[in-house]
């Protein structure tokens, strides 16, 4: 019975662990939405332990509008792309 090292075990499936170029492109296309959702989450977390002030309310509203705009832009961008093999 042969022994393998931890390094050999970790690198045995290395090609499958890395994201493909298409996956990286998809993440890059969604990055504005990911950032906007992160900003909204931060604004909501900031008000968890206290009563939201008027400034907090404005910050959350702005963050929600950025999320909606990013979703709209992403949906419009993906709606413009056509897949090969579709019906003519």
PyMOL Python script that loads the backbone (N, CA, C, O; Angstrom):
from pymol import cmd

cmd.read_pdbstr("""\
ATOM      1  N   UNK A   1       0.843  -1.173   0.000  1.00  0.00           N
ATOM      2  CA  UNK A   1       0.000   0.000   0.000  1.00  0.00           C
ATOM      3  C   UNK A   1       0.894   1.243   0.000  1.00  0.00           C
ATOM      4  O   UNK A   1       1.783   1.381   0.840  1.00  0.00           O
ATOM      5  N   UNK A   2       0.646   2.134  -0.946  1.00  0.00           N
ATOM      6  CA  UNK A   2       1.496   3.322  -1.049  1.00  0.00           C
ATOM      7  C   UNK A   2       0.882   4.474  -0.259  1.00  0.00           C
ATOM      8  O   UNK A   2      -0.338   4.593  -0.151  1.00  0.00           O
ATOM      9  N   UNK A   3       1.743   5.309   0.284  1.00  0.00           N
ATOM     10  CA  UNK A   3       1.321   6.464   1.061  1.00  0.00           C
ATOM     11  C   UNK A   3       1.366   7.704   0.163  1.00  0.00           C
ATOM     12  O   UNK A   3       2.297   7.866  -0.626  1.00  0.00           O
ATOM     13  N   UNK A   4       0.371   8.570   0.282  1.00  0.00           N
ATOM     14  CA  UNK A   4       0.404   9.842  -0.440  1.00  0.00           C
ATOM     15  C   UNK A   4       0.496  10.964   0.586  1.00  0.00           C
ATOM     16  O   UNK A   4       0.028  10.843   1.718  1.00  0.00           O
ATOM     17  N   UNK A   5       1.104  12.039   0.161  1.00  0.00           N
ATOM     18  CA  UNK A   5       1.247  13.185   1.057  1.00  0.00           C
ATOM     19  C   UNK A   5      -0.010  14.045   0.984  1.00  0.00           C
ATOM     20  O   UNK A   5      -0.830  13.899   0.078  1.00  0.00           O
ATOM     21  N   UNK A   6      -0.141  14.927   1.938  1.00  0.00           N
ATOM     22  CA  UNK A   6      -1.275  15.838   1.953  1.00  0.00           C
ATOM     23  C   UNK A   6      -1.233  16.744   0.723  1.00  0.00           C
ATOM     24  O   UNK A   6      -2.273  17.028   0.129  1.00  0.00           O
ATOM     25  N   UNK A   7      -0.050  17.194   0.342  1.00  0.00           N
ATOM     26  CA  UNK A   7       0.089  18.060  -0.828  1.00  0.00           C
ATOM     27  C   UNK A   7      -0.366  17.340  -2.091  1.00  0.00           C
ATOM     28  O   UNK A   7      -1.016  17.945  -2.944  1.00  0.00           O
ATOM     29  N   UNK A   8      -0.038  16.073  -2.222  1.00  0.00           N
ATOM     30  CA  UNK A   8      -0.478  15.306  -3.391  1.00  0.00           C
ATOM     31  C   UNK A   8      -1.994  15.141  -3.394  1.00  0.00           C
ATOM     32  O   UNK A   8      -2.625  15.203  -4.450  1.00  0.00           O
ATOM     33  N   UNK A   9      -2.568  14.935  -2.238  1.00  0.00           N
ATOM     34  CA  UNK A   9      -4.018  14.792  -2.147  1.00  0.00           C
ATOM     35  C   UNK A   9      -4.720  16.096  -2.500  1.00  0.00           C
ATOM     36  O   UNK A   9      -5.762  16.083  -3.156  1.00  0.00           O
ATOM     37  N   UNK A  10      -4.159  17.213  -2.072  1.00  0.00           N
ATOM     38  CA  UNK A  10      -4.786  18.501  -2.350  1.00  0.00           C
ATOM     39  C   UNK A  10      -4.658  18.913  -3.807  1.00  0.00           C
ATOM     40  O   UNK A  10      -5.563  19.550  -4.347  1.00  0.00           O
ATOM     41  N   UNK A  11      -3.569  18.569  -4.443  1.00  0.00           N
ATOM     42  CA  UNK A  11      -3.364  18.970  -5.832  1.00  0.00           C
ATOM     43  C   UNK A  11      -3.838  17.918  -6.825  1.00  0.00           C
ATOM     44  O   UNK A  11      -3.726  18.123  -8.033  1.00  0.00           O
ATOM     45  N   UNK A  12      -4.361  16.801  -6.346  1.00  0.00           N
ATOM     46  CA  UNK A  12      -4.805  15.747  -7.254  1.00  0.00           C
ATOM     47  C   UNK A  12      -5.965  16.216  -8.119  1.00  0.00           C
ATOM     48  O   UNK A  12      -6.073  15.813  -9.277  1.00  0.00           O
ATOM     49  N   UNK A  13      -6.827  17.056  -7.579  1.00  0.00           N
ATOM     50  CA  UNK A  13      -7.990  17.519  -8.324  1.00  0.00           C
ATOM     51  C   UNK A  13      -7.907  19.002  -8.653  1.00  0.00           C
ATOM     52  O   UNK A  13      -8.930  19.667  -8.816  1.00  0.00           O
ATOM     53  N   UNK A  14      -6.728  19.501  -8.747  1.00  0.00           N
ATOM     54  CA  UNK A  14      -6.516  20.929  -8.933  1.00  0.00           C
ATOM     55  C   UNK A  14      -7.250  21.525 -10.133  1.00  0.00           C
ATOM     56  O   UNK A  14      -7.824  22.605  -9.987  1.00  0.00           O
ATOM     57  N   UNK A  15      -7.271  20.896 -11.306  1.00  0.00           N
ATOM     58  CA  UNK A  15      -7.978  21.529 -12.425  1.00  0.00           C
ATOM     59  C   UNK A  15      -9.468  21.752 -12.152  1.00  0.00           C
ATOM     60  O   UNK A  15     -10.066  22.661 -12.728  1.00  0.00           O
ATOM     61  N   UNK A  16     -10.063  20.955 -11.302  1.00  0.00           N
ATOM     62  CA  UNK A  16     -11.492  21.105 -11.027  1.00  0.00           C
ATOM     63  C   UNK A  16     -11.762  22.099  -9.915  1.00  0.00           C
ATOM     64  O   UNK A  16     -12.904  22.520  -9.733  1.00  0.00           O
ATOM     65  N   UNK A  17     -10.753  22.478  -9.176  1.00  0.00           N
ATOM     66  CA  UNK A  17     -10.954  23.413  -8.080  1.00  0.00           C
ATOM     67  C   UNK A  17     -10.966  24.867  -8.537  1.00  0.00           C
ATOM     68  O   UNK A  17     -11.592  25.710  -7.895  1.00  0.00           O
ATOM     69  N   UNK A  18     -10.300  25.164  -9.608  1.00  0.00           N
ATOM     70  CA  UNK A  18     -10.200  26.538 -10.087  1.00  0.00           C
ATOM     71  C   UNK A  18     -11.430  26.898 -10.915  1.00  0.00           C
ATOM     72  O   UNK A  18     -11.919  26.065 -11.679  1.00  0.00           O
ATOM     73  N   UNK A  19     -11.938  28.122 -10.778  1.00  0.00           N
ATOM     74  CA  UNK A  19     -13.066  28.543 -11.614  1.00  0.00           C
ATOM     75  C   UNK A  19     -12.622  28.719 -13.063  1.00  0.00           C
ATOM     76  O   UNK A  19     -11.483  29.090 -13.344  1.00  0.00           O
ATOM     77  N   UNK A  20     -13.536  28.449 -13.956  1.00  0.00           N
ATOM     78  CA  UNK A  20     -13.241  28.603 -15.381  1.00  0.00           C
ATOM     79  C   UNK A  20     -13.287  30.085 -15.746  1.00  0.00           C
ATOM     80  O   UNK A  20     -13.737  30.920 -14.961  1.00  0.00           O
ATOM     81  N   UNK A  21     -12.820  30.388 -16.938  1.00  0.00           N
ATOM     82  CA  UNK A  21     -12.860  31.778 -17.410  1.00  0.00           C
ATOM     83  C   UNK A  21     -14.298  32.271 -17.510  1.00  0.00           C
ATOM     84  O   UNK A  21     -14.576  33.430 -17.201  1.00  0.00           O
ATOM     85  N   UNK A  22     -15.218  31.404 -17.940  1.00  0.00           N
ATOM     86  CA  UNK A  22     -16.628  31.789 -18.044  1.00  0.00           C
ATOM     87  C   UNK A  22     -17.215  32.101 -16.669  1.00  0.00           C
ATOM     88  O   UNK A  22     -17.990  33.046 -16.527  1.00  0.00           O
ATOM     89  N   UNK A  23     -16.852  31.317 -15.664  1.00  0.00           N
ATOM     90  CA  UNK A  23     -17.335  31.573 -14.315  1.00  0.00           C
ATOM     91  C   UNK A  23     -16.776  32.886 -13.771  1.00  0.00           C
ATOM     92  O   UNK A  23     -17.490  33.642 -13.113  1.00  0.00           O
ATOM     93  N   UNK A  24     -15.512  33.154 -14.042  1.00  0.00           N
ATOM     94  CA  UNK A  24     -14.912  34.416 -13.604  1.00  0.00           C
ATOM     95  C   UNK A  24     -15.558  35.607 -14.302  1.00  0.00           C
ATOM     96  O   UNK A  24     -15.753  36.656 -13.687  1.00  0.00           O
ATOM     97  N   UNK A  25     -15.891  35.450 -15.587  1.00  0.00           N
ATOM     98  CA  UNK A  25     -16.574  36.520 -16.319  1.00  0.00           C
ATOM     99  C   UNK A  25     -17.967  36.769 -15.744  1.00  0.00           C
ATOM    100  O   UNK A  25     -18.401  37.916 -15.633  1.00  0.00           O
ATOM    101  N   UNK A  26     -18.668  35.692 -15.377  1.00  0.00           N
ATOM    102  CA  UNK A  26     -19.998  35.833 -14.787  1.00  0.00           C
ATOM    103  C   UNK A  26     -19.922  36.551 -13.439  1.00  0.00           C
ATOM    104  O   UNK A  26     -20.763  37.398 -13.137  1.00  0.00           O
ATOM    105  N   UNK A  27     -18.928  36.216 -12.640  1.00  0.00           N
ATOM    106  CA  UNK A  27     -18.739  36.888 -11.349  1.00  0.00           C
ATOM    107  C   UNK A  27     -18.419  38.360 -11.568  1.00  0.00           C
ATOM    108  O   UNK A  27     -18.934  39.228 -10.862  1.00  0.00           O
ATOM    109  N   UNK A  28     -17.573  38.634 -12.543  1.00  0.00           N
ATOM    110  CA  UNK A  28     -17.202  40.015 -12.843  1.00  0.00           C
ATOM    111  C   UNK A  28     -18.420  40.819 -13.299  1.00  0.00           C
ATOM    112  O   UNK A  28     -18.560  41.990 -12.946  1.00  0.00           O
ATOM    113  N   UNK A  29     -19.307  40.187 -14.088  1.00  0.00           N
ATOM    114  CA  UNK A  29     -20.509  40.876 -14.556  1.00  0.00           C
ATOM    115  C   UNK A  29     -21.468  41.163 -13.404  1.00  0.00           C
ATOM    116  O   UNK A  29     -22.191  42.159 -13.434  1.00  0.00           O
ATOM    117  N   UNK A  30     -21.481  40.297 -12.388  1.00  0.00           N
ATOM    118  CA  UNK A  30     -22.386  40.458 -11.256  1.00  0.00           C
ATOM    119  C   UNK A  30     -21.772  41.278 -10.116  1.00  0.00           C
ATOM    120  O   UNK A  30     -22.441  41.521  -9.111  1.00  0.00           O
ATOM    121  N   UNK A  31     -20.546  41.697 -10.248  1.00  0.00           N
ATOM    122  CA  UNK A  31     -19.872  42.402  -9.157  1.00  0.00           C
ATOM    123  C   UNK A  31     -20.574  43.692  -8.726  1.00  0.00           C
ATOM    124  O   UNK A  31     -20.615  43.956  -7.525  1.00  0.00           O
ATOM    125  N   UNK A  32     -21.128  44.510  -9.621  1.00  0.00           N
ATOM    126  CA  UNK A  32     -21.852  45.699  -9.132  1.00  0.00           C
ATOM    127  C   UNK A  32     -23.045  45.324  -8.239  1.00  0.00           C
ATOM    128  O   UNK A  32     -23.315  46.004  -7.249  1.00  0.00           O
ATOM    129  N   UNK A  33     -23.749  44.255  -8.583  1.00  0.00           N
ATOM    130  CA  UNK A  33     -24.871  43.807  -7.758  1.00  0.00           C
ATOM    131  C   UNK A  33     -24.374  43.265  -6.426  1.00  0.00           C
ATOM    132  O   UNK A  33     -24.976  43.534  -5.387  1.00  0.00           O
ATOM    133  N   UNK A  34     -23.293  42.512  -6.446  1.00  0.00           N
ATOM    134  CA  UNK A  34     -22.735  41.970  -5.209  1.00  0.00           C
ATOM    135  C   UNK A  34     -22.305  43.101  -4.283  1.00  0.00           C
ATOM    136  O   UNK A  34     -22.558  43.042  -3.079  1.00  0.00           O
ATOM    137  N   UNK A  35     -21.667  44.116  -4.819  1.00  0.00           N
ATOM    138  CA  UNK A  35     -21.231  45.265  -4.003  1.00  0.00           C
ATOM    139  C   UNK A  35     -22.423  46.030  -3.442  1.00  0.00           C
ATOM    140  O   UNK A  35     -22.412  46.430  -2.278  1.00  0.00           O
ATOM    141  N   UNK A  36     -23.453  46.234  -4.263  1.00  0.00           N
ATOM    142  CA  UNK A  36     -24.636  46.957  -3.812  1.00  0.00           C
ATOM    143  C   UNK A  36     -25.359  46.182  -2.714  1.00  0.00           C
ATOM    144  O   UNK A  36     -25.832  46.779  -1.746  1.00  0.00           O
ATOM    145  N   UNK A  37     -25.449  44.869  -2.853  1.00  0.00           N
ATOM    146  CA  UNK A  37     -26.087  44.063  -1.815  1.00  0.00           C
ATOM    147  C   UNK A  37     -25.267  44.083  -0.525  1.00  0.00           C
ATOM    148  O   UNK A  37     -25.832  44.071   0.569  1.00  0.00           O
ATOM    149  N   UNK A  38     -23.960  44.112  -0.646  1.00  0.00           N
ATOM    150  CA  UNK A  38     -23.102  44.224   0.529  1.00  0.00           C
ATOM    151  C   UNK A  38     -23.304  45.543   1.253  1.00  0.00           C
ATOM    152  O   UNK A  38     -23.343  45.583   2.482  1.00  0.00           O
ATOM    153  N   UNK A  39     -23.434  46.632   0.484  1.00  0.00           N
ATOM    154  CA  UNK A  39     -23.685  47.948   1.088  1.00  0.00           C
ATOM    155  C   UNK A  39     -25.031  47.972   1.811  1.00  0.00           C
ATOM    156  O   UNK A  39     -25.146  48.536   2.899  1.00  0.00           O
ATOM    157  N   UNK A  40     -26.046  47.359   1.204  1.00  0.00           N
ATOM    158  CA  UNK A  40     -27.361  47.293   1.842  1.00  0.00           C
ATOM    159  C   UNK A  40     -27.291  46.485   3.130  1.00  0.00           C
ATOM    160  O   UNK A  40     -27.873  46.870   4.144  1.00  0.00           O
ATOM    161  N   UNK A  41     -26.593  45.387   3.087  1.00  0.00           N
ATOM    162  CA  UNK A  41     -26.454  44.563   4.285  1.00  0.00           C
ATOM    163  C   UNK A  41     -25.737  45.322   5.402  1.00  0.00           C
ATOM    164  O   UNK A  41     -26.133  45.236   6.565  1.00  0.00           O
ATOM    165  N   UNK A  42     -24.701  46.053   5.058  1.00  0.00           N
ATOM    166  CA  UNK A  42     -23.983  46.851   6.056  1.00  0.00           C
ATOM    167  C   UNK A  42     -24.891  47.914   6.672  1.00  0.00           C
ATOM    168  O   UNK A  42     -24.847  48.151   7.879  1.00  0.00           O
ATOM    169  N   UNK A  43     -25.711  48.550   5.838  1.00  0.00           N
ATOM    170  CA  UNK A  43     -26.622  49.575   6.350  1.00  0.00           C
ATOM    171  C   UNK A  43     -27.661  48.960   7.278  1.00  0.00           C
ATOM    172  O   UNK A  43     -28.018  49.555   8.295  1.00  0.00           O
ATOM    173  N   UNK A  44     -28.144  47.782   6.934  1.00  0.00           N
ATOM    174  CA  UNK A  44     -29.133  47.129   7.784  1.00  0.00           C
ATOM    175  C   UNK A  44     -28.514  46.630   9.084  1.00  0.00           C
ATOM    176  O   UNK A  44     -29.139  46.724  10.140  1.00  0.00           O
ATOM    177  N   UNK A  45     -27.310  46.108   9.023  1.00  0.00           N
ATOM    178  CA  UNK A  45     -26.638  45.612  10.224  1.00  0.00           C
ATOM    179  C   UNK A  45     -26.368  46.759  11.197  1.00  0.00           C
ATOM    180  O   UNK A  45     -26.449  46.582  12.413  1.00  0.00           O
ATOM    181  N   UNK A  46     -26.052  47.918  10.664  1.00  0.00           N
ATOM    182  CA  UNK A  46     -25.748  49.068  11.523  1.00  0.00           C
ATOM    183  C   UNK A  46     -26.941  49.475  12.369  1.00  0.00           C
ATOM    184  O   UNK A  46     -26.763  50.112  13.407  1.00  0.00           O
ATOM    185  N   UNK A  47     -28.155  49.126  11.955  1.00  0.00           N
ATOM    186  CA  UNK A  47     -29.350  49.548  12.692  1.00  0.00           C
ATOM    187  C   UNK A  47     -29.958  48.418  13.519  1.00  0.00           C
ATOM    188  O   UNK A  47     -31.054  48.575  14.057  1.00  0.00           O
ATOM    189  N   UNK A  48     -29.278  47.301  13.628  1.00  0.00           N
ATOM    190  CA  UNK A  48     -29.845  46.172  14.372  1.00  0.00           C
ATOM    191  C   UNK A  48     -29.986  46.445  15.869  1.00  0.00           C
ATOM    192  O   UNK A  48     -30.978  46.039  16.475  1.00  0.00           O
ATOM    193  N   UNK A  49     -29.035  47.108  16.459  1.00  0.00           N
ATOM    194  CA  UNK A  49     -29.037  47.270  17.903  1.00  0.00           C
ATOM    195  C   UNK A  49     -29.506  48.650  18.367  1.00  0.00           C
ATOM    196  O   UNK A  49     -29.343  49.004  19.535  1.00  0.00           O
ATOM    197  N   UNK A  50     -30.077  49.413  17.469  1.00  0.00           N
ATOM    198  CA  UNK A  50     -30.569  50.733  17.869  1.00  0.00           C
ATOM    199  C   UNK A  50     -31.720  51.129  16.956  1.00  0.00           C
ATOM    200  O   UNK A  50     -31.939  50.523  15.907  1.00  0.00           O
ATOM    201  N   UNK A  51     -32.428  52.126  17.363  1.00  0.00           N
ATOM    202  CA  UNK A  51     -33.517  52.647  16.540  1.00  0.00           C
ATOM    203  C   UNK A  51     -32.907  53.432  15.385  1.00  0.00           C
ATOM    204  O   UNK A  51     -32.078  54.315  15.606  1.00  0.00           O
ATOM    205  N   UNK A  52     -33.307  53.119  14.162  1.00  0.00           N
ATOM    206  CA  UNK A  52     -32.714  53.835  13.012  1.00  0.00           C
ATOM    207  C   UNK A  52     -33.048  55.319  13.038  1.00  0.00           C
ATOM    208  O   UNK A  52     -34.188  55.712  13.285  1.00  0.00           O
ATOM    209  N   UNK A  53     -32.046  56.123  12.781  1.00  0.00           N
ATOM    210  CA  UNK A  53     -32.248  57.571  12.695  1.00  0.00           C
ATOM    211  C   UNK A  53     -32.674  57.915  11.270  1.00  0.00           C
ATOM    212  O   UNK A  53     -32.756  57.044  10.404  1.00  0.00           O
ATOM    213  N   UNK A  54     -32.937  59.174  11.049  1.00  0.00           N
ATOM    214  CA  UNK A  54     -33.307  59.625   9.708  1.00  0.00           C
ATOM    215  C   UNK A  54     -32.154  59.381   8.727  1.00  0.00           C
ATOM    216  O   UNK A  54     -32.377  59.017   7.573  1.00  0.00           O
ATOM    217  N   UNK A  55     -30.940  59.584   9.192  1.00  0.00           N
ATOM    218  CA  UNK A  55     -29.771  59.330   8.355  1.00  0.00           C
ATOM    219  C   UNK A  55     -29.656  57.844   8.004  1.00  0.00           C
ATOM    220  O   UNK A  55     -29.320  57.495   6.872  1.00  0.00           O
ATOM    221  N   UNK A  56     -29.935  56.972   8.976  1.00  0.00           N
ATOM    222  CA  UNK A  56     -29.917  55.533   8.712  1.00  0.00           C
ATOM    223  C   UNK A  56     -30.976  55.152   7.681  1.00  0.00           C
ATOM    224  O   UNK A  56     -30.722  54.353   6.779  1.00  0.00           O
ATOM    225  N   UNK A  57     -32.169  55.737   7.828  1.00  0.00           N
ATOM    226  CA  UNK A  57     -33.238  55.452   6.866  1.00  0.00           C
ATOM    227  C   UNK A  57     -32.834  55.860   5.456  1.00  0.00           C
ATOM    228  O   UNK A  57     -33.084  55.130   4.497  1.00  0.00           O
ATOM    229  N   UNK A  58     -32.212  57.025   5.331  1.00  0.00           N
ATOM    230  CA  UNK A  58     -31.765  57.474   4.009  1.00  0.00           C
ATOM    231  C   UNK A  58     -30.691  56.558   3.442  1.00  0.00           C
ATOM    232  O   UNK A  58     -30.694  56.228   2.256  1.00  0.00           O
ATOM    233  N   UNK A  59     -29.776  56.155   4.314  1.00  0.00           N
ATOM    234  CA  UNK A  59     -28.699  55.256   3.866  1.00  0.00           C
ATOM    235  C   UNK A  59     -29.276  53.927   3.358  1.00  0.00           C
ATOM    236  O   UNK A  59     -28.830  53.411   2.333  1.00  0.00           O
ATOM    237  N   UNK A  60     -30.255  53.376   4.066  1.00  0.00           N
ATOM    238  CA  UNK A  60     -30.878  52.115   3.645  1.00  0.00           C
ATOM    239  C   UNK A  60     -31.652  52.308   2.344  1.00  0.00           C
ATOM    240  O   UNK A  60     -31.590  51.459   1.454  1.00  0.00           O
ATOM    241  N   UNK A  61     -32.385  53.423   2.226  1.00  0.00           N
ATOM    242  CA  UNK A  61     -33.118  53.675   0.975  1.00  0.00           C
ATOM    243  C   UNK A  61     -32.177  53.795  -0.212  1.00  0.00           C
ATOM    244  O   UNK A  61     -32.433  53.236  -1.278  1.00  0.00           O
ATOM    245  N   UNK A  62     -31.080  54.532  -0.018  1.00  0.00           N
ATOM    246  CA  UNK A  62     -30.099  54.670  -1.112  1.00  0.00           C
ATOM    247  C   UNK A  62     -29.513  53.321  -1.491  1.00  0.00           C
ATOM    248  O   UNK A  62     -29.341  53.024  -2.673  1.00  0.00           O
ATOM    249  N   UNK A  63     -29.209  52.510  -0.497  1.00  0.00           N
ATOM    250  CA  UNK A  63     -28.635  51.184  -0.760  1.00  0.00           C
ATOM    251  C   UNK A  63     -29.646  50.308  -1.492  1.00  0.00           C
ATOM    252  O   UNK A  63     -29.273  49.572  -2.406  1.00  0.00           O
ATOM    253  N   UNK A  64     -30.914  50.375  -1.107  1.00  0.00           N
ATOM    254  CA  UNK A  64     -31.943  49.591  -1.810  1.00  0.00           C
ATOM    255  C   UNK A  64     -32.067  50.037  -3.267  1.00  0.00           C
ATOM    256  O   UNK A  64     -32.203  49.209  -4.169  1.00  0.00           O
ATOM    257  N   UNK A  65     -32.017  51.354  -3.488  1.00  0.00           N
ATOM    258  CA  UNK A  65     -32.101  51.852  -4.870  1.00  0.00           C
ATOM    259  C   UNK A  65     -30.908  51.383  -5.701  1.00  0.00           C
ATOM    260  O   UNK A  65     -31.056  51.064  -6.881  1.00  0.00           O
ATOM    261  N   UNK A  66     -29.713  51.340  -5.078  1.00  0.00           N
ATOM    262  CA  UNK A  66     -28.533  50.848  -5.802  1.00  0.00           C
ATOM    263  C   UNK A  66     -28.675  49.371  -6.134  1.00  0.00           C
ATOM    264  O   UNK A  66     -28.272  48.940  -7.214  1.00  0.00           O
ATOM    265  N   UNK A  67     -29.244  48.589  -5.218  1.00  0.00           N
ATOM    266  CA  UNK A  67     -29.457  47.167  -5.488  1.00  0.00           C
ATOM    267  C   UNK A  67     -30.438  46.996  -6.643  1.00  0.00           C
ATOM    268  O   UNK A  67     -30.196  46.208  -7.557  1.00  0.00           O
ATOM    269  N   UNK A  68     -31.540  47.731  -6.601  1.00  0.00           N
ATOM    270  CA  UNK A  68     -32.523  47.625  -7.681  1.00  0.00           C
ATOM    271  C   UNK A  68     -31.943  48.051  -9.023  1.00  0.00           C
ATOM    272  O   UNK A  68     -32.207  47.416 -10.044  1.00  0.00           O
ATOM    273  N   UNK A  69     -31.159  49.115  -9.030  1.00  0.00           N
ATOM    274  CA  UNK A  69     -30.539  49.576 -10.279  1.00  0.00           C
ATOM    275  C   UNK A  69     -29.537  48.541 -10.800  1.00  0.00           C
ATOM    276  O   UNK A  69     -29.465  48.294 -12.004  1.00  0.00           O
ATOM    277  N   UNK A  70     -28.773  47.943  -9.897  1.00  0.00           N
ATOM    278  CA  UNK A  70     -27.802  46.925 -10.326  1.00  0.00           C
ATOM    279  C   UNK A  70     -28.516  45.691 -10.865  1.00  0.00           C
ATOM    280  O   UNK A  70     -28.073  45.099 -11.849  1.00  0.00           O
ATOM    281  N   UNK A  71     -29.621  45.297 -10.226  1.00  0.00           N
ATOM    282  CA  UNK A  71     -30.399  44.160 -10.731  1.00  0.00           C
ATOM    283  C   UNK A  71     -30.972  44.465 -12.106  1.00  0.00           C
ATOM    284  O   UNK A  71     -30.946  43.618 -12.998  1.00  0.00           O
ATOM    285  N   UNK A  72     -31.495  45.692 -12.276  1.00  0.00           N
ATOM    286  CA  UNK A  72     -32.047  46.090 -13.559  1.00  0.00           C
ATOM    287  C   UNK A  72     -30.968  46.055 -14.645  1.00  0.00           C
ATOM    288  O   UNK A  72     -31.188  45.518 -15.730  1.00  0.00           O
ATOM    289  N   UNK A  73     -29.813  46.627 -14.345  1.00  0.00           N
ATOM    290  CA  UNK A  73     -28.726  46.660 -15.321  1.00  0.00           C
ATOM    291  C   UNK A  73     -28.267  45.253 -15.680  1.00  0.00           C
ATOM    292  O   UNK A  73     -28.005  44.962 -16.847  1.00  0.00           O
ATOM    293  N   UNK A  74     -28.169  44.386 -14.688  1.00  0.00           N
ATOM    294  CA  UNK A  74     -27.749  43.011 -14.941  1.00  0.00           C
ATOM    295  C   UNK A  74     -28.788  42.269 -15.775  1.00  0.00           C
ATOM    296  O   UNK A  74     -28.431  41.521 -16.686  1.00  0.00           O
ATOM    297  N   UNK A  75     -30.069  42.470 -15.473  1.00  0.00           N
ATOM    298  CA  UNK A  75     -31.129  41.815 -16.245  1.00  0.00           C
ATOM    299  C   UNK A  75     -31.148  42.319 -17.684  1.00  0.00           C
ATOM    300  O   UNK A  75     -31.331  41.537 -18.617  1.00  0.00           O
ATOM    301  N   UNK A  76     -30.958  43.621 -17.864  1.00  0.00           N
ATOM    302  CA  UNK A  76     -30.942  44.171 -19.219  1.00  0.00           C
ATOM    303  C   UNK A  76     -29.728  43.683 -19.997  1.00  0.00           C
ATOM    304  O   UNK A  76     -29.812  43.445 -21.202  1.00  0.00           O
ATOM    305  N   UNK A  77     -28.603  43.534 -19.310  1.00  0.00           N
ATOM    306  CA  UNK A  77     -27.388  43.068 -19.973  1.00  0.00           C
ATOM    307  C   UNK A  77     -27.540  41.612 -20.414  1.00  0.00           C
ATOM    308  O   UNK A  77     -27.117  41.255 -21.514  1.00  0.00           O
ATOM    309  N   UNK A  78     -28.138  40.766 -19.569  1.00  0.00           N
ATOM    310  CA  UNK A  78     -28.295  39.362 -19.915  1.00  0.00           C
ATOM    311  C   UNK A  78     -29.430  39.154 -20.907  1.00  0.00           C
ATOM    312  O   UNK A  78     -29.422  38.172 -21.649  1.00  0.00           O
ATOM    313  N   UNK A  79     -30.410  40.059 -20.937  1.00  0.00           N
ATOM    314  CA  UNK A  79     -31.512  39.941 -21.904  1.00  0.00           C
ATOM    315  C   UNK A  79     -31.032  40.237 -23.310  1.00  0.00           C
ATOM    316  O   UNK A  79     -31.605  39.743 -24.281  1.00  0.00           O
ATOM    317  N   UNK A  80     -29.980  41.042 -23.428  1.00  0.00           N
ATOM    318  CA  UNK A  80     -29.465  41.387 -24.745  1.00  0.00           C
ATOM    319  C   UNK A  80     -28.644  40.267 -25.377  1.00  0.00           C
ATOM    320  O   UNK A  80     -28.446  40.262 -26.592  1.00  0.00           O
ATOM    321  N   UNK A  81     -28.168  39.328 -24.583  1.00  0.00           N
ATOM    322  CA  UNK A  81     -27.359  38.245 -25.117  1.00  0.00           C
ATOM    323  C   UNK A  81     -28.256  37.151 -25.653  1.00  0.00           C
ATOM    324  O   UNK A  81     -29.308  36.858 -25.085  1.00  0.00           O
ATOM    325  N   UNK A  82     -27.838  36.555 -26.741  1.00  0.00           N
ATOM    326  CA  UNK A  82     -28.600  35.454 -27.338  1.00  0.00           C
ATOM    327  C   UNK A  82     -27.776  34.186 -27.247  1.00  0.00           C
ATOM    328  O   UNK A  82     -26.551  34.208 -27.375  1.00  0.00           O
ATOM    329  N   UNK A  83     -28.450  33.109 -27.030  1.00  0.00           N
ATOM    330  CA  UNK A  83     -27.792  31.823 -26.937  1.00  0.00           C
ATOM    331  C   UNK A  83     -27.765  31.161 -28.300  1.00  0.00           C
ATOM    332  O   UNK A  83     -28.730  31.281 -29.055  1.00  0.00           O
ATOM    333  N   UNK A  84     -26.690  30.465 -28.639  1.00  0.00           N
ATOM    334  CA  UNK A  84     -26.635  29.790 -29.939  1.00  0.00           C
ATOM    335  C   UNK A  84     -27.627  28.634 -29.973  1.00  0.00           C
ATOM    336  O   UNK A  84     -27.889  27.995 -28.955  1.00  0.00           O
ATOM    337  N   UNK A  85     -28.165  28.378 -31.143  1.00  0.00           N
ATOM    338  CA  UNK A  85     -29.080  27.264 -31.312  1.00  0.00           C
ATOM    339  C   UNK A  85     -30.520  27.593 -31.013  1.00  0.00           C
ATOM    340  O   UNK A  85     -31.360  26.695 -30.953  1.00  0.00           O
ATOM    341  N   UNK A  86     -30.827  28.879 -30.822  1.00  0.00           N
ATOM    342  CA  UNK A  86     -32.192  29.271 -30.512  1.00  0.00           C
ATOM    343  C   UNK A  86     -33.058  29.266 -31.773  1.00  0.00           C
ATOM    344  O   UNK A  86     -32.548  29.218 -32.892  1.00  0.00           O
ATOM    345  N   UNK A  87     -34.350  29.314 -31.574  1.00  0.00           N
ATOM    346  CA  UNK A  87     -35.292  29.327 -32.701  1.00  0.00           C
ATOM    347  C   UNK A  87     -35.199  30.680 -33.399  1.00  0.00           C
ATOM    348  O   UNK A  87     -35.056  31.715 -32.749  1.00  0.00           O
ATOM    349  N   UNK A  88     -35.278  30.663 -34.695  1.00  0.00           N
ATOM    350  CA  UNK A  88     -35.156  31.904 -35.454  1.00  0.00           C
ATOM    351  C   UNK A  88     -36.478  32.544 -35.680  1.00  0.00           C
ATOM    352  O   UNK A  88     -36.553  33.602 -36.306  1.00  0.00           O
TER     353      UNK A  88
END
""", "prot")
cmd.dss("prot")
cmd.show_as("cartoon", "prot")
cmd.util.cbc("prot")
cmd.orient("prot")
